[in-house]
Every structure is written in C-alpha cells, then in structure tokens.
Amino acid sequence: MLNAQHHNFVGLFGGIDFKIINALELMSEYDGLHSNCGLRLKLFDHISLLGGFLQYKYLSGGAAVNFQL
C-alpha cells in the first residue's frame, strides 16, 4: 500500500504523440485523473522547447539541450 499524499497513475493512463513535421510534435496524455496536451519543437538537433496545458487549464513549458558524450 502506498502512503503517499498524492497517488499518481491510479487507473488507466497513457499518451500519444504525432509528429506533424520533422521538428514539431503534438502530444496528449491521460494520467488517470486528468488530460494534458502539449507541443514540442526541436531546433538544430540539440535544443527542444516544450509548451503545454495541464488539465487544459494551466500553462506549462520547458527547454532542454541534448548532446551525446
């Protein structure tokens, strides 16, 4: 039994993404309670920008730099 204050992923959950063009992805997921959606834009093969809506109400975003060692 989990004694966590918040229980994530209780019930059915999953996600899907569609690559619209080579550098742009549309994403959607269901976490067992809420649906979320977002876009990912990949620039120069190393930079990713992410924007999304949590529960289709709250704006979120992020950025990442990727490289191989």
Secondary structure by P-SEA (a helix, b strand, c coil): cccccccccccccccccccccccbbbbbbbcccbbbbbbbbbccccbbbbbbbcccccccccccccccc
